Amino acid sequence: MATFLRDWSYRYPWLYRSISRVAALAVGGYGRLRRLPLQGIHIHPQDRVLDLCCGPAEVTPILAELSQQVTGLDASPKALAAARKRLPKVEFVEALAQDMPFPDSRFDWVHTSLALHELPFADLEQVLREVWRVLKPGGGLLILDLHAPEQPLIWPGLALFLVFFETDTAWELLKLDLPEHLRQQGWQNVCQILHAWGALQVIQAQKPSG
């Protein structure tokens, strides 16, 4: 259960960003943290890329360096206002990730960072179904999110962060074997890479081409 600090982090984004930047030192800094899902990935300039749950465009600028056709989606008007101010040439769409206003097979890539742990399991399932729908056959899914640490010494710090800033949905994600869950849903070439002593996971997966 989160505390008043979670509300503060939404009211004062600098607070959450400051804590995130300190935590990111475990993976070599905030810039490297945001690029982790893109390691080993080749995005072409004409690929259509969806930055799902983009927030105020923390990763969108990196995606826009790689592709000329990036779309950001988020449900928060305030976050999107900041995103549009930051990247006026990028298309941003206000909508729920559970019900995306895009046609089938629209995108070559869907990226999402540190957003899935905010969702109850039923919503997570719906988001994954929507991602599958809007991805082209052979398209790629790129995820960065929390993971249950392999190093016991990391647990106290992570637990405090979750108690102060997150909700029960974050704990639910820690219990979920997300790569295996994706495989069971039909995703192929599912690759998981752990960072920060196992507290973060990068997952790269592919929708079957046929």
PyMOL commands that set and color helices and strands:
alter all, ss='L'
color gray80, all
select helices_A, chain A and resi 4-11+13-27+30-38+60-66+77-86+116-118+121-134+152-165+168-175+178-184+196-198
alter helices_A, ss='H'
color red, helices_A
select strands_A, chain A and resi 48-52+69-74+91-94+107-113+135-146+188-195+200-206
alter strands_A, ss='S'
color yellow, strands_A
deselect
rebuild
show_as cartoon
